[in-house]
Every structure is written in C-alpha cells, then in structure tokens.
Amino acid sequence: MRPCQAQWLVLGDRQFRFRGSKVEAVLMPEGHKTHYLARQHADLLIGKAIAVSSPQGRFADDAKRVDGKTLVDVHAAGKHLFYDFESEETVHIHLGRYGTFRFGTLPPPPPRGQVRMRMVFDEGTIDLNGPSRCRVIGPEEVRTIIRGLGPDPLAGGKRQDVWATIRESGKPIATLLLDQSIIAGVGNIFRAEALFEAKVHPAVPGNQLDPRQFTRIWKALLRMMKVGLKHGRIISVTRSEVDRPLSKLNDRQRFRVYACDHCGVCGSAIATTSIASRKIYFCPHCQSQG
C-alpha cells in the first residue's frame, strides 16, 4: 500500500490546514481519546484531593462545588468525560472540536490561553482549554446523558444493537455513524477510515446495507478504536501495511483515505463530499456505489 499523501498536515489530534499565509488548526478528539484520557487521568487523580479552579472564570461557580474534594472515579462514554467526586458531584466534559488538556508542573504555571478548568494535585496540574461543555452535574444527569448515547464499541457496546437501528434507516451510512444516539464515539476520521476499510460508499442508505457490509464496518471501527486507545491517536493502517511499528508512524502515514490525495490501494484520486454537514473522504473506485 502506498503512503497517504496528505492534503492537510495532521499532528497528533490536531489538523492544520494551510490557507495562503495563514494556518488553521482544528482539534478532532473522537471516542478513543476520551477513553484514553479517562485512563490517564484516573491513574493520576483517583483517591486524591483535587484543587479545582477556573482561571478563565466561566467555570468558577461550579469549580467551588468540587474544589478540595477527593476524586473517586474518571470514566468515559462516547465523547463524554466524567470526573466523579466523593460528594456525588460530577464534572462533565465534552471536548467538542477545540477542547484540549495540558499538563503542567508544580508550582502551577501561569495559565496559557483561556483555561476553563484547572486541576491541581500532588504531582502537577491539568488545564482544560476550549471545551464545548464543562459543568458540575449530579448522578441522575450523568445517567441521563449515558442513556441518550448509542452503544460504545470501547465500552462493550454490541454490534447487533447498532445494526438494529441502522438497517431501518434510509439515511446515508456516513450520517448514521456520526449520530451519537446510534453509536457513541465515532467522529469524522473514524467514519471515513472504517467505510474505506469496509469498501462501502458513504452515501449508501442504512437500509440498503447487507449484514455482512455492516459487520465489516463494525469490525473496522472496533479495531481502529482499540488501536487509538492504545496509542492515544487514530491509526487506521495495520502493521502489515507499513515498514515500522505503529507507534513510530509519522502523521502522514497513519491514514488510508482521510485528508489524502490518492488512494494507496488503487491510486485513484480521493474524492470528498459533505454528509451530515461534515466533509468525508472516500475512494470512488474502492468504494464504488454501483
């Protein structure tokens, strides 16, 4: 398989698009990242009293409710993060497109940018910038949020439950994969790469898929999300396709179709279209609709 030729530069979970002399950065955390962060933050924070503040000020009132309290759990569901405190209060975070965490040392460094939430613990600091949601909620609201999500492949979600919904819908499969009430944690990169691996055109309606096609999509998603959880970044290629360990891949080598110029399998130019208000990349030859 020939290396992907990226149209945009992708570094970690940031994608940089060059427009003249300007560089635009777009953050793309998907479900693997929330589960990765939950594991990472759980190892650092559970069982410790956390000093919680809001240097920016927008989270200040909620921060006071959990400031100084002991964290008892960190868990993820789809693209949502939950930090459970001993007071049965939970910090609920959705990173959206621009949310990011930054680790710092002690004593706490000056805030960089608009820090919505700062957590200070015995080994350092964790700053949160740019989330779409950051608030303190109670146990019932946590349950309501989770109940509203579809099965999460990284949390034991079942293929049959997702298929039962998709096979009844006339919407494009690329739309259905982004619907968090159908399947939790899939974002724009995962949907493009999974559909390419399954050789399914993104515009095919869910009710025109056969079970074998959807099984291929599900297996591709599950594999990629597990790899993403292990490495902390999305990697769609397999070890047999590249000349080095997956952990050593540069950012131009991680994808088969997303942000690529040409298909590494057949050499065709990668096409794009907008489905569910998001650009999707696909190979018109390998993913023919006919």
Secondary structure as GFF3:
##gff-version 3
##sequence-region A 1 290
A	DSSP	beta_strand	9	11	.	.	.	ID=ss1
A	DSSP	beta_strand	14	19	.	.	.	ID=ss2
A	DSSP	beta_strand	22	27	.	.	.	ID=ss3
A	DSSP	alpha_helix	31	45	.	.	.	ID=ss4
A	DSSP	beta_strand	51	53	.	.	.	ID=ss5
A	DSSP	alpha_helix	60	66	.	.	.	ID=ss6
A	DSSP	beta_strand	71	77	.	.	.	ID=ss7
A	DSSP	beta_strand	80	85	.	.	.	ID=ss8
A	DSSP	beta_strand	90	94	.	.	.	ID=ss9
A	DSSP	beta_strand	100	104	.	.	.	ID=ss10
A	DSSP	beta_strand	115	121	.	.	.	ID=ss11
A	DSSP	beta_strand	124	129	.	.	.	ID=ss12
A	DSSP	beta_strand	133	137	.	.	.	ID=ss13
A	DSSP	alpha_helix	139	147	.	.	.	ID=ss14
A	DSSP	three_ten_helix	153	155	.	.	.	ID=ss15
A	DSSP	alpha_helix	159	166	.	.	.	ID=ss16
A	DSSP	alpha_helix	173	178	.	.	.	ID=ss17
A	DSSP	alpha_helix	188	198	.	.	.	ID=ss18
A	DSSP	three_ten_helix	206	208	.	.	.	ID=ss19
A	DSSP	alpha_helix	211	231	.	.	.	ID=ss20
A	DSSP	three_ten_helix	239	241	.	.	.	ID=ss21
A	DSSP	three_ten_helix	246	248	.	.	.	ID=ss22
A	DSSP	beta_strand	271	275	.	.	.	ID=ss23
A	DSSP	beta_strand	278	282	.	.	.	ID=ss24
###
